[in-house]
Amino acid sequence: MIDRLRLKRHGILLAFVLPALLFYATFLLAPAFGGIWYSLTDWNGLNPLYAFVGLDNYAEALTEDPSFGHAVFFTLKYVLFMVVLQNALAILVAVLIESRAKTKAVFRTIFFMPNMLSMIIGGFMWMFVFTRVLPELAMRTGLTFLDRSWIGDPSFSFYAILIVSLWGGVGYLMVIYIAALQGVPSSLKEAAAIDGAGVWHTFRYITLPMIYPALTIGIFLTLNSSFKVFDAVFALTGGGPGRETQVIALNIFEEAFGFSNRYGYASAKAMILFLIVLVITIVQLRLMKRREVEA
């Protein structure tokens, strides 16, 4: 009787989950496994006939394609800056907003609003700011450091991409950190203040260890989104000038939908990106989980 009730309960749960599971398998798992297979072929995306080439695509991407190597290096540089800056700014903004008494909701809305816009649209908005607004502002105020070739100079276009990405991503992490900060017992902070601890020491030794689980999630989300960045770069610089600001996702897009139409080769690059993200994410989660236990 108990086994029958348990079987019925599991059947009901499966009936609710099955539509979403079928949708997930059809539109995510099946294309993913298809990408693994096509990465081992020379398929061009149109011809139903294609040849199996084994690991030749992977070997070409890793040893014979300087543009892909540059894209990997540029993406790693971008990821490093984004992981540090986005999480640090999100925590700072969350702490400042939580310190407000009456205007929390207003500031939460203001900082979260960019996350509600498409980054393609945001990129075009910032293109106008960098090419029209800042030069005009520099001319009228005398702040000559604003008048730079933010899009045409690779050294400045990297920072332009960072600014746009931080503008669009800090608000989302801010919400996560606000929720974590609200879970820190106020009694601990009050006890620290009574013992003479300042604001920084209270944050360093009480608040920060208490929000480590949220920090793990924040770094995880930033790593994944930064490695897969596409829309901000595509809208702002298009990977230019030349290929100086080309990220891995844009390099894959160009390989598949450009003049070459090498879908099999692009799939191999996508698999390499997947392996890079997988390895780094596993290492990050293990290190952060260990740090959570120690904290």
Backbone torsions as a table, in degrees:
resi	resn	phi	psi	omega
1	MET	NA	-43.8	179.3
2	ILE	-65.4	-41.6	179.9
3	ASP	-64.5	-36.3	179.1
4	ARG	-66.7	-41.0	177.6
5	LEU	-65.9	-40.1	178.4
6	ARG	-64.9	-41.6	178.7
7	LEU	-63.8	-40.1	178.4
8	LYS	-65.2	-41.5	179.1
9	ARG	-62.8	-45.2	178.7
10	HIS	-64.5	-36.0	178.1
11	GLY	-64.9	-40.4	177.7
12	ILE	-64.6	-43.8	178.6
13	LEU	-62.6	-41.3	179.4
14	LEU	-64.9	-36.6	179.1
15	ALA	-63.5	-35.8	177.7
16	PHE	-73.7	-35.6	-175.4
17	VAL	-82.6	-28.0	-171.4
18	LEU	-56.1	-45.4	179.3
19	PRO	-58.6	-45.1	178.9
20	ALA	-65.8	-37.7	179.4
21	LEU	-65.4	-41.3	177.1
22	LEU	-64.5	-42.5	177.6
23	PHE	-60.5	-45.1	180.0
24	TYR	-62.9	-44.2	-178.3
25	ALA	-67.4	-37.5	-176.4
26	THR	-73.4	-42.4	-171.9
27	PHE	-102.6	-4.8	179.2
28	LEU	-127.6	-55.2	-177.1
29	LEU	-67.6	-46.0	-178.7
30	ALA	-61.8	-48.0	175.7
31	PRO	-62.2	-33.6	179.5
32	ALA	-64.5	-47.7	178.2
33	PHE	-67.9	-33.2	174.7
34	GLY	-63.9	-38.4	177.2
35	GLY	-63.0	-37.7	177.0
36	ILE	-61.4	-43.9	-179.9
37	TRP	-66.6	-47.2	-177.2
38	TYR	-65.8	-24.1	177.9
39	SER	-67.4	-14.3	179.1
40	LEU	-101.0	12.0	-178.4
41	THR	-127.6	176.6	176.2
42	ASP	-107.7	31.7	-177.2
43	TRP	-61.3	139.1	-179.6
44	ASN	-103.8	7.0	177.1
45	GLY	92.0	-16.0	-177.2
46	LEU	-123.6	-46.4	-175.8
47	ASN	-71.0	124.6	178.4
48	PRO	-68.9	-16.0	178.3
49	LEU	-99.1	128.5	178.7
50	TYR	-151.1	160.9	-175.6
51	ALA	-108.0	148.8	175.0
52	PHE	-81.7	123.0	-176.5
53	VAL	-115.2	1.7	178.1
54	GLY	68.7	-131.2	-177.2
55	LEU	-94.7	14.7	-178.0
56	ASP	-62.0	-39.4	179.3
57	ASN	-62.4	-41.7	179.2
58	TYR	-65.3	-42.5	179.8
59	ALA	-63.8	-40.4	179.3
60	GLU	-65.2	-43.3	-179.0
61	ALA	-64.0	-37.8	-174.5
62	LEU	-86.2	-21.9	-173.4
63	THR	-123.1	-22.2	-170.7
64	GLU	-122.7	5.3	-175.2
65	ASP	-121.2	91.8	-178.5
66	PRO	-64.1	-30.1	179.9
67	SER	-65.8	-36.6	178.4
68	PHE	-70.4	-39.7	176.9
69	GLY	-61.2	-42.0	178.0
70	HIS	-65.8	-39.2	178.8
71	ALA	-63.9	-38.9	177.8
72	VAL	-64.3	-45.2	179.8
73	PHE	-63.1	-44.3	-179.9
74	PHE	-65.2	-39.5	179.2
75	THR	-65.0	-42.7	178.4
76	LEU	-61.6	-40.3	176.5
77	LYS	-62.8	-44.0	178.7
78	TYR	-63.2	-43.6	-179.0
79	VAL	-62.2	-43.2	-179.7
80	LEU	-59.0	-48.3	179.4
81	PHE	-64.3	-42.1	-176.0
82	MET	-68.7	-41.3	-179.0
83	VAL	-61.4	-43.0	-178.7
84	VAL	-73.5	-53.7	-173.1
85	LEU	-69.9	-42.9	-175.5
86	GLN	-66.1	-43.1	179.8
87	ASN	-71.7	-38.7	178.8
88	ALA	-64.6	-45.2	179.3
89	LEU	-67.0	-38.3	179.6
90	ALA	-63.9	-42.1	177.8
91	ILE	-65.0	-43.4	179.7
92	LEU	-60.5	-47.5	179.8
93	VAL	-63.5	-41.4	179.8
94	ALA	-62.6	-43.1	179.2
95	VAL	-64.2	-44.4	-179.8
96	LEU	-64.0	-40.6	-179.9
97	ILE	-67.8	-40.4	179.6
98	GLU	-66.6	-21.7	178.3
99	SER	-79.7	-12.4	178.7
100	ARG	-78.0	144.8	-177.7
101	ALA	-92.1	-45.1	-170.7
102	LYS	-114.6	-16.1	-171.7
103	THR	-113.7	25.2	-179.0
104	LYS	-60.0	-49.2	-175.7
105	ALA	-61.9	-38.2	-179.4
106	VAL	-64.4	-48.4	-177.7
107	PHE	-70.4	-34.3	175.1
108	ARG	-60.5	-43.0	179.8
109	THR	-64.8	-43.9	-178.1
110	ILE	-61.5	-46.1	-176.6
111	PHE	-76.4	-23.4	-179.7
112	PHE	-87.1	-19.7	-175.6
113	MET	-55.7	-41.5	178.7
114	PRO	-58.7	-28.3	179.6
115	ASN	-68.7	-17.5	-179.5
116	MET	-85.2	-10.6	179.4
117	LEU	-95.7	149.0	171.4
118	SER	-65.7	138.2	-179.9
119	MET	-68.7	-21.6	172.8
120	ILE	-63.2	-48.2	177.5
121	ILE	-64.3	-44.8	177.9
122	GLY	-59.8	-38.6	178.2
123	GLY	-63.2	-41.9	177.5
124	PHE	-67.7	-35.5	175.8
125	MET	-62.3	-45.8	-179.7
126	TRP	-71.7	-26.6	173.3
127	MET	-59.6	-43.3	177.2
128	PHE	-63.9	-41.4	179.8
129	VAL	-62.4	-46.9	-176.2
130	PHE	-70.0	-35.0	-174.7
131	THR	-93.9	-24.0	-176.7
132	ARG	-118.8	-49.6	-172.2
133	VAL	-70.4	-50.4	-175.6
134	LEU	-64.8	-43.8	175.1
135	PRO	-59.9	-40.4	178.5
136	GLU	-66.3	-39.7	178.9
137	LEU	-66.0	-39.5	178.3
138	ALA	-64.1	-39.1	-179.3
139	MET	-68.0	-36.7	-175.5
140	ARG	-84.2	-26.7	-176.0
141	THR	-107.5	-13.5	-177.3
142	GLY	82.0	6.0	177.7
143	LEU	-83.6	81.2	-171.5
144	THR	-66.4	-21.5	-178.8
145	PHE	-67.7	-15.4	177.5
146	LEU	-78.4	-23.5	-177.4
147	ASP	-87.6	83.0	179.9
148	ARG	-126.9	162.8	175.0
149	SER	-83.1	76.0	-172.9
150	TRP	-64.3	-25.9	-178.6
151	ILE	-103.2	-36.7	-174.0
152	GLY	-85.2	-24.3	-179.6
153	ASP	-96.0	120.8	-176.9
154	PRO	-57.2	-36.5	-178.6
155	SER	-66.9	-33.0	178.4
156	PHE	-89.2	-31.5	-179.1
157	SER	-65.9	-29.4	175.5
158	PHE	-62.2	-44.3	179.2
159	TYR	-70.9	-30.5	175.2
160	ALA	-64.2	-41.5	177.2
161	ILE	-63.9	-40.9	178.0
162	LEU	-61.3	-44.9	-179.1
163	ILE	-59.9	-46.4	-179.4
164	VAL	-65.0	-42.1	-179.0
165	SER	-66.6	-40.7	178.0
166	LEU	-67.1	-40.9	177.8
167	TRP	-57.9	-37.8	-177.2
168	GLY	-87.2	-19.0	-172.1
169	GLY	-111.3	-21.2	-176.1
170	VAL	-63.3	-38.1	-176.3
171	GLY	-61.5	-36.7	-179.5
172	TYR	-66.9	-47.2	178.2
173	LEU	-66.7	-31.7	178.5
174	MET	-56.4	-41.7	180.0
175	VAL	-62.5	-40.3	178.7
176	ILE	-63.7	-44.6	-178.2
177	TYR	-71.8	-32.4	175.5
178	ILE	-62.4	-43.9	178.3
179	ALA	-61.4	-39.1	178.9
180	ALA	-68.5	-41.5	179.5
181	LEU	-63.7	-35.0	178.9
182	GLN	-68.4	-18.3	178.6
183	GLY	-89.5	-3.8	177.9
184	VAL	-78.8	121.9	-178.7
185	PRO	-59.7	128.7	179.2
186	SER	-67.4	-23.4	179.8
187	SER	-63.7	-34.5	179.0
188	LEU	-66.9	-42.6	179.5
189	LYS	-68.5	-36.1	177.2
190	GLU	-66.7	-38.6	177.5
191	ALA	-65.6	-38.6	178.2
192	ALA	-65.8	-39.2	178.9
193	ALA	-65.6	-38.4	177.5
194	ILE	-64.1	-35.8	179.1
195	ASP	-77.0	-2.3	176.1
196	GLY	96.7	9.5	179.2
197	ALA	-73.3	136.7	177.5
198	GLY	-80.8	-176.9	-177.5
199	VAL	-63.2	-45.3	-177.9
200	TRP	-65.7	-45.3	-178.6
201	HIS	-65.8	-36.3	176.7
202	THR	-63.3	-42.8	178.4
203	PHE	-67.8	-43.5	-174.7
204	ARG	-67.6	-41.6	-171.3
205	TYR	-104.1	-10.3	179.9
206	ILE	-121.7	-58.0	-174.4
207	THR	-67.4	-49.7	-176.1
208	LEU	-60.6	-47.5	176.7
209	PRO	-60.9	-31.1	-178.7
210	MET	-73.3	-23.2	-178.8
211	ILE	-104.9	15.9	179.7
212	TYR	-57.6	-39.5	176.2
213	PRO	-57.5	-40.3	177.4
214	ALA	-67.5	-35.8	177.8
215	LEU	-64.8	-37.6	176.0
216	THR	-60.7	-45.0	178.3
217	ILE	-64.8	-42.1	-178.8
218	GLY	-62.3	-45.2	178.9
219	ILE	-66.3	-40.0	178.1
220	PHE	-59.8	-48.1	-179.8
221	LEU	-64.9	-39.4	-179.6
222	THR	-67.3	-41.5	177.7
223	LEU	-58.5	-49.5	-177.2
224	ASN	-64.5	-46.9	-178.4
225	SER	-68.6	-34.2	-178.6
226	SER	-71.1	-39.6	178.2
227	PHE	-66.7	-30.0	-177.5
228	LYS	-98.6	13.7	-177.1
229	VAL	-58.7	134.6	-179.9
230	PHE	-145.9	-54.7	-169.0
231	ASP	-63.4	-40.8	-179.0
232	ALA	-64.6	-43.5	179.9
233	VAL	-68.9	-42.1	-179.2
234	PHE	-61.6	-43.2	-177.8
235	ALA	-74.8	-34.2	-172.5
236	LEU	-86.8	-52.8	-174.7
237	THR	-120.9	-17.2	-176.1
238	GLY	65.5	19.0	-177.1
239	GLY	89.9	-5.7	-176.9
240	GLY	-90.5	-177.5	-1.4
241	PRO	-66.9	138.5	-172.2
242	GLY	66.8	-119.0	174.6
243	ARG	-126.4	25.8	-173.2
244	GLU	-67.4	-31.7	-178.5
245	THR	-112.9	25.8	-179.1
246	GLN	-79.2	126.2	177.5
247	VAL	-96.1	172.3	-174.7
248	ILE	-61.1	-45.7	-178.1
249	ALA	-61.3	-38.4	178.9
250	LEU	-70.4	-36.4	176.1
251	ASN	-63.3	-41.6	177.3
252	ILE	-65.0	-43.5	178.6
253	PHE	-59.5	-44.0	-179.7
254	GLU	-64.7	-38.1	-178.8
255	GLU	-68.1	-38.2	-176.4
256	ALA	-83.6	-41.3	-172.0
257	PHE	-110.9	7.0	176.5
258	GLY	-84.1	-151.1	-176.9
259	PHE	-74.7	-26.1	-174.8
260	SER	-80.5	-31.2	-178.1
261	ASN	51.6	45.0	179.9
262	ARG	-94.1	80.1	-177.0
263	TYR	-65.3	-39.2	178.9
264	GLY	-63.4	-43.6	178.9
265	TYR	-66.7	-40.9	177.6
266	ALA	-64.2	-37.0	177.7
267	SER	-64.4	-36.7	177.2
268	ALA	-64.7	-41.4	176.3
269	LYS	-63.5	-38.2	178.2
270	ALA	-64.4	-38.3	177.7
271	MET	-66.4	-37.2	177.0
272	ILE	-63.9	-43.2	176.6
273	LEU	-60.8	-42.2	178.7
274	PHE	-60.7	-43.6	-179.7
275	LEU	-66.1	-39.3	177.8
276	ILE	-61.3	-48.3	-179.6
277	VAL	-63.9	-40.7	-178.7
278	LEU	-62.3	-48.7	-177.8
279	VAL	-63.9	-48.4	-178.3
280	ILE	-64.6	-38.2	-180.0
281	THR	-66.1	-42.4	179.1
282	ILE	-62.5	-44.8	178.7
283	VAL	-62.2	-44.4	-179.0
284	GLN	-62.6	-44.0	-178.8
285	LEU	-65.4	-40.1	179.2
286	ARG	-65.8	-43.4	-180.0
287	LEU	-65.4	-43.6	-177.9
288	MET	-70.1	-38.1	177.5
289	LYS	-64.3	-39.2	177.0
290	ARG	-64.0	-39.3	179.4
291	ARG	-68.3	-34.8	177.1
292	GLU	-61.2	-42.4	179.5
293	VAL	-64.2	-41.9	-179.5
294	GLU	-66.5	-37.5	-179.5
295	ALA	-70.0	NA	NA
